């Protein structure tokens, strides 16, 4: 059974924190480690994707994605 899809950065970060805590405690059964690592990989990818999106916006890349040429011309005036 695959983990539920992660819907937000906060959810993904909470998933990573929970998994880290479980692994650091030493209480994780060996049979549970591989599924935990897969869940962590998915959560990490979700966090990374959202961080990259924010970096793009902060770098101004969002301004280059305008689909409306009239809007782009209005910005230039």
PyMOL commands that set and color helices and strands:
alter all, ss='L'
color gray80, all
select helices_A, chain A and resi 9-25+30-58+61-65+69-76
alter helices_A, ss='H'
color red, helices_A
deselect
rebuild
show_as cartoon
